[in-house]
Amino acid sequence: MLFTPLGWAAQLSLPVQVTGPGSSLVLPLSFSPGGDQVGGLQFDLQYDSSSMNLLATAGDAARNSGKSVYYKDLSPNVRRFVVVGFNQSPVSAGSLLSLIVNVNANASGTYALAFLNVASTSTSGSTVAMIAADGALIVQGTTGSRIQPAGVLNAASLASGAIAPGEIVTLIGSAIGPPIATQSGSSVTSAMLGGTSVLFDGNPAPLLYAAPNQINAVVPYGISGQNAMQMSITSGGQLIAGFSLPVVASAPAFFTRDGSGLGPGAILNQDSTVNSSSNPASRGSVVVLYATGVGAMVPTPTDGQVTGNILTYPKLPVSVTIEGIDAEILYAGAAPGLVAGVVQINVRVPQTAAPGDSVPVSITAGTALSPAGVVMAVQ
Amino acid sequence: MAGVPSGARTVFGSKSFKEGMVSLVAQMNRRIKARSLVLAGVLWISPVLWAQTSPCDLNKDGVVNATDVTLAVNMALGMATCTATLEGASSTCTVITVQRVVNASQGQTCLTYNTHGVTLNWGASTSQNVAGYNIYRGTTTGGPYTKLNTTGLITVLTYSDSAVSAGLTYFYVATTVDVSGNESAYSTQTTATIPTP
């Protein structure tokens, strides 16, 4: 039988999901372009902030089309999202955002996740009609898991996935850290912050920051060579969350200027000034990039040690491309003054790279390529 | 009776200053006689095409780049006051604004209107009791014309018309009005073709 689909318009949607009080869960905010070429979109998400908090990271649909995600709270219960990119690429179908939802321990009932003020644009800048299907959280039953495996993110890209030795990770969950945010000192890291510890196969991870819903930690180098490991979080010596995570040799990603994992990289030009559209790097000059997740180092650093005079180097081959062109690497190794796990890479901007405000950069460690979406300015 | 303003120059046409002015004065005299007005019309009117600063250049630094994109995003989020007028009068910028700024920063056209304009300059009437001037515009040569200054007489010797569309040709004339409300005949028509885009 033949039929014509009605209303084949671009669409945003969130699922309806059942969860327990005090839980953390990851909801995909899905996008379908329908019959349109959507270049950017904007919407407000209305939710009950007294019962949950949200953190959003870019999904594959945004990242692979070179879009950045911006958001701002318009009011306590309404958060505006703008998804745009420095390009005319259409947004592909798939997960536009990952919403990490941390449900309060006293929440109960059905909570709407409603779209408001949905707007989108074509790749040429004209208006595109878009519809939205609201989602909801049904909170019932016993207390749920405080953190999901998808809440373990690469601290540079904020992408979830398998972890690598020495990778700095950001854990997002519900009441996983101390009630008051605590951070380590600049010259020393601790295996416990505010009574909270993170263990990888029983080995304590150096902690950089711990807050009620976020912990930043360094994956111990000792997990190198494993395929999986058990991560657990303790508070006051009591286990509050734990699960198995896959391990890979490397999961590289560049740190970015705004910490979102997308957009301008945290990059220094040859004169040590910050690379930006108003301060681009010249072709042929050397720039400094910072990354994590390149895997094992030689010699193996002491977990949590701040890099001093002894420099370590990635065990896996590392390469960097700028606008898809292999860049000459002058140094790739530990970043002096920063905690082991952060690597510094000095590369020469290829003479053949086309100038631009948003020239894509990528790093490969071993066979693993960094997530798309990091750019730099070249002149 | 009208006289030739000292130092006035015409900027259009290929004739020399002297020939052009004589010709215009002759035309003016003929119109005045025909309409029995004692008031002389404006002696000449000339267009100067201009392009607005791109509306996608939000910080008005002469270039549309990533800084404007960042600003556009902040405007869309309400973190900066929306000064973009790409969607008309609105206090809220949208992703459409942002995308257009992005497109412009990539060398694409900043989709909008009124990116060009025409400034008209004319020589003063030398008649007595001049109250001001009217500027008329038509889209076909010789008229009909529509008065542009709808809120009152123009009392200076310049007028900017920003309500133009790319690719169209406009025909302008001017008149002089005296304190009694008498209006002269149309001046010599002048033409402006708006570039595309």
Contacts between the chains, C-beta under 8 A, distances in Angstrom:
chain1	res1	chain2	res2	distance
A	39	B	99	5.2
A	39	B	102	7.8
A	40	B	95	4.6
A	40	B	96	7.9
A	40	B	98	6.1
A	40	B	99	4.3
A	40	B	102	7.3
A	41	B	95	5.7
A	42	B	76	6.2
A	42	B	94	5.9
A	42	B	95	3.6
A	42	B	98	7.8
A	70	B	73	5.1
A	70	B	76	7.7
A	70	B	77	6.0
A	71	B	77	7.5
A	72	B	77	4.1
A	72	B	78	6.5
A	72	B	79	6.0
A	74	B	78	6.5
A	80	B	76	7.7
A	80	B	77	5.8
A	80	B	78	7.2
A	82	B	73	5.7
A	82	B	76	4.9
A	82	B	77	6.1
A	82	B	95	5.7
A	82	B	98	6.4
A	83	B	95	7.5
A	84	B	69	7.6
A	84	B	73	6.7
A	84	B	95	6.0
A	84	B	98	4.7
A	84	B	99	6.0
A	84	B	102	6.0
A	85	B	102	6.9
A	86	B	66	6.6
A	86	B	69	6.4
A	86	B	102	5.9
A	86	B	105	7.0
A	86	B	106	7.3
A	87	B	102	7.3
A	87	B	106	6.9
A	88	B	102	7.7
A	88	B	103	6.2
A	88	B	106	6.6
A	88	B	108	6.9
A	119	B	94	5.0
A	119	B	95	5.6
A	119	B	96	6.8
A	120	B	95	6.5
A	121	B	94	7.8
A	121	B	95	5.4
A	121	B	96	4.4
A	121	B	98	7.9
A	121	B	99	4.2
A	121	B	100	7.8
A	122	B	99	8.0
A	123	B	99	7.8
A	124	B	103	7.0
A	124	B	108	7.7
A	124	B	111	6.9
A	125	B	96	6.3
A	125	B	99	4.8
A	125	B	100	4.1
A	125	B	103	5.2
A	125	B	108	8.0
A	125	B	111	4.7
A	126	B	96	7.5
A	126	B	111	6.9
A	127	B	96	5.9
A	264	B	66	7.8
A	276	B	66	7.6
A	277	B	65	5.0
A	277	B	66	3.5
A	277	B	67	5.7
A	278	B	65	7.8
A	278	B	67	6.2
A	357	B	65	5.3
A	357	B	66	4.0
A	357	B	105	6.7
A	358	B	66	6.3
A	377	B	66	7.1
